Structure formats: structure tokens, C-alpha cells
Amino acid sequence: MRVIQIDLNNDYSYVLSEAIAILRQGGTIVYPTDTVYGLGCNATDEFAVRHIYDIKQRSPKPLPVLAKNMAWVEELVYLNDNQRKLASKFWPGKFTLIFPKKDIIPAIVTTGLPSVGIRIADYPFTDKLLGAFGYPLVATSANLSGGEATGDINKVIKAFAHLPRRPDLVIDAGVLPPSNPSVLIDCTTEKPKVLRVGPSKPEELLKLLDL
């Protein structure tokens, strides 16, 4: 497990190059996001996704996916006009929305379910990483099964350091600003359902959902 420290306020292109090389080989990385540290791989690579489950030491459970923009989202999931309108209210931002998936997303990502949680982050680092890589990333939190999602890179490194199966690269951007995981909203039903409340206030969600 290679750990590389970066300063998000300075040039980190050298780290992006190394991360992309690992991802293209089916590897896994820990990376900073606008919420907590994520554990990711190429979301379209079934072999790589299996490594995510091994590292987290958990049985398969649906994994969220990170996309760069709406053009990518359109390639990954099926959207109707109402769903596009809803997505425009939440993205980019700390909201994971569940939509019917297309075949480009392997069944292992969703454990066979017909839908997938997807997000467009409001974060320069992930935007540059996705843009340079060209594929969506698995965006599960960087912790062991049953552990707590965290923005503290020291806790992340400690959790993974002595495991038999570890991430190939850890991108250490320091301790991230305090944040909860993203809000999770199921948009596959006629009326969207909030499955997990994160950094947003319930009353704000109600306004955005027009409920």
C-alpha cells in the first residue's frame, strides 16, 4: 500500500498520473472527496470491484458510483425528464441519487439490483481525477465493514495498514473538513424517497424534492 501526501492547493498532477495508471490496471485507490475519504476503482471493471469487497472485508452490498458530469450519468443510467430535473437540483453536490442502471454498470456493483446510486461531486480533485481517467469510479467510503466513514486519513491508513488485502494507493490530502456521508435518495419510485440524511437539513430536502 503506497501512501502519497498531496496539497490540494498546489499542483498534484503527478499523483493523478500514478492513480490513473493503477486504476487502468484494475487497481484500487483511496482518495479525498467533498464528504469523506473514498475507496475506489473503475466502476465498469468487475474484477476491480471484487477487490473493493475484499479490502472492506464484507459480503457484496450495492456500491455507489461517482461520475464527472451529466453526460456521463446519461451513459450509466436511464433517466426520464422528471429525473433529469431532480438531478439538476442536487448536482454537483453531496447527494447520491438512485436510478435504473444501464448494462455498462456490472451487476456486481449493485449486487444484481436493477438500479445504482450515483453522484456528481462538487470537488476539484475528483473532477480532475475523473476527467483524466475517463471512467466512473466506485465511491464507497474508505473503511472496513462495520466501520465509520471518515475524513481523517490517519484513521483510514490505520484501518488498512496491516490487512492481507489493501488498497494499492492512498492519496493523503490530510484531514478533510468535517462532513457526513452524502444524502441518499431513491429516485426509482414515483415519489423520491430519502434513505439517508447526511449534510443537509430535512426542510431543505423537502423543498428540493417538492414534497
C-alpha positions in Angstrom: 0.0 0.0 0.0 1.7 3.1 -1.2 0.8 6.4 0.5 1.4 9.7 -1.2 0.8 13.1 0.5 -0.6 16.0 -1.5 -1.5 19.6 -1.0 -4.9 20.3 -2.7 -3.9 23.9 -3.1 -0.8 23.1 -5.2 -0.1 21.0 -8.3 -0.8 17.3 -7.8 -0.8 16.2 -11.4 2.0 13.7 -10.6 -0.4 11.9 -8.2 -3.2 11.8 -10.7 -0.9 10.1 -13.2 0.0 7.4 -10.7 -3.6 6.9 -9.6 -4.8 6.6 -13.2 -2.1 4.0 -14.0 -3.2 1.9 -11.1 -6.9 2.2 -12.0 -6.2 1.2 -15.6 -4.6 -2.0 -14.3 -7.6 -2.9 -12.2 -6.2 -1.5 -9.0 -7.8 0.3 -6.1 -7.2 3.7 -4.6 -8.2 5.8 -1.5 -9.0 9.3 -2.5 -10.4 12.5 -0.9 -13.9 13.7 -1.8 -16.2 16.5 -0.7 -17.6 14.3 2.0 -15.2 11.6 3.4 -12.3 9.6 2.0 -13.5 7.2 -0.7 -12.2 3.7 -1.7 -12.5 3.4 -5.4 -11.7 1.6 -8.6 -13.0 1.6 -12.2 -16.8 1.1 -11.7 -17.0 -0.7 -15.0 -14.3 -3.3 -14.2 -15.9 -6.3 -12.5 -12.5 -7.7 -11.5 -11.5 -4.5 -9.8 -14.8 -4.2 -8.0 -14.3 -7.6 -6.4 -11.1 -6.2 -4.8 -13.2 -3.5 -3.1 -15.3 -6.1 -1.3 -12.1 -8.0 -0.3 -10.5 -4.9 1.1 -13.5 -3.8 3.0 -13.9 -7.4 4.3 -17.6 -7.5 3.6 -20.1 -9.6 1.6 -21.3 -7.9 -1.6 -23.5 -4.8 -1.0 -24.5 -2.2 -3.5 -21.8 0.3 -4.1 -22.2 4.0 -5.1 -20.6 5.4 -8.3 -19.0 8.7 -8.9 -19.5 10.4 -12.3 -17.9 13.6 -13.7 -21.0 15.2 -15.2 -24.5 14.7 -16.6 -23.2 13.4 -19.9 -21.5 10.6 -18.0 -24.7 10.0 -16.0 -26.7 9.6 -19.1 -24.4 6.8 -20.3 -24.6 5.0 -17.0 -28.3 5.1 -16.0 -31.8 5.6 -17.5 -33.4 9.0 -16.9 -36.7 10.5 -17.7 -37.4 14.2 -17.8 -38.5 14.4 -14.2 -35.5 12.6 -13.0 -33.2 14.9 -15.0 -34.9 17.9 -13.4 -34.5 16.4 -10.0 -30.8 15.6 -10.6 -30.2 19.2 -11.7 -31.3 20.4 -8.2 -28.8 18.2 -6.4 -25.7 18.0 -8.6 -23.0 18.8 -8.3 -23.1 18.2 -4.5 -23.3 15.8 -1.6 -26.3 13.8 -2.9 -26.3 10.2 -4.1 -29.3 9.5 -6.3 -30.5 6.0 -7.2 -31.6 5.5 -10.8 -32.2 2.4 -13.0 -28.8 1.3 -14.3 -27.6 0.5 -17.8 -25.6 -2.6 -18.6 -22.3 -0.7 -18.6 -22.5 -0.9 -14.8 -21.6 -4.5 -13.9 -24.1 -6.5 -11.8 -21.5 -6.9 -9.0 -21.6 -3.1 -8.3 -25.4 -3.3 -7.5 -25.4 -7.0 -6.3 -27.8 -7.8 -9.1 -30.2 -5.0 -8.4 -31.5 -3.1 -11.4 -30.6 0.4 -10.0 -27.4 2.1 -8.9 -26.6 5.0 -6.6 -24.7 7.7 -8.5 -23.3 11.1 -7.7 -21.5 14.1 -9.2 -19.3 15.6 -6.5 -18.6 19.4 -6.1 -14.9 18.9 -5.6 -12.0 19.9 -7.9 -9.9 16.9 -7.1 -12.4 14.3 -8.1 -13.4 16.3 -11.1 -9.8 16.3 -12.3 -9.3 12.6 -11.4 -12.4 11.5 -13.3 -11.6 13.8 -16.3 -8.1 12.4 -16.6 -9.2 8.7 -16.1 -12.2 8.8 -18.3 -14.3 6.2 -16.4 -16.7 6.4 -13.4 -15.3 5.3 -10.0 -16.7 3.3 -7.2 -17.2 5.7 -4.4 -17.7 3.7 -1.3 -16.3 5.0 2.0 -12.7 4.1 2.9 -13.4 1.9 5.9 -13.8 -1.7 6.9 -17.2 -3.3 7.0 -19.0 -2.0 10.1 -16.5 0.8 10.5 -17.3 4.5 10.4 -16.8 6.7 7.3 -14.2 9.3 8.0 -12.3 12.3 6.6 -9.4 11.5 8.9 -6.7 10.0 6.7 -4.8 8.7 9.8 -7.8 6.5 10.7 -8.0 5.3 7.1 -4.4 4.3 6.9 -4.5 2.6 10.3 -7.6 0.6 9.3 -6.0 -0.7 6.1 -2.3 -0.9 7.0 -2.0 -4.5 8.2 -4.6 -6.2 6.1 -3.8 -9.0 3.8 -5.6 -7.2 1.0 -5.0 -3.4 0.9 -5.6 -0.5 -1.5 -2.8 -0.1 -4.0 -2.6 3.6 -3.4 -3.7 6.0 -0.7 -3.8 9.7 -1.6 -3.3 11.6 1.6 -4.8 15.1 1.4 -4.7 15.5 5.2 -7.7 15.6 7.5 -10.7 16.7 5.4 -13.2 19.3 6.7 -15.9 17.7 8.9 -18.8 16.2 6.8 -21.3 13.4 6.9 -21.6 10.9 4.0 -23.8 12.1 1.1 -27.6 12.2 1.3 -29.1 9.1 -0.3 -32.3 9.4 -2.3 -34.1 6.7 -4.2 -35.4 8.2 -7.5 -36.7 5.0 -9.0 -40.2 5.4 -7.5 -42.8 7.9 -8.5 -42.2 9.9 -5.3 -38.5 10.1 -4.4 -37.6 8.5 -1.0 -34.8 9.8 1.3 -33.0 6.7 2.5 -30.2 8.5 4.4 -29.9 12.1 5.6 -26.4 13.5 5.5 -25.1 17.1 5.5 -28.4 18.6 4.5 -31.3 19.8 6.7 -34.6 17.9 6.3 -36.5 21.1 5.5 -34.1 21.9 2.6 -34.5 18.4 1.2 -38.3 18.8 1.3 -38.1 22.0 -0.8 -35.8 20.3 -3.3 -38.0 17.3 -3.6 -41.1 19.5 -4.0 -42.8 17.5 -1.2 
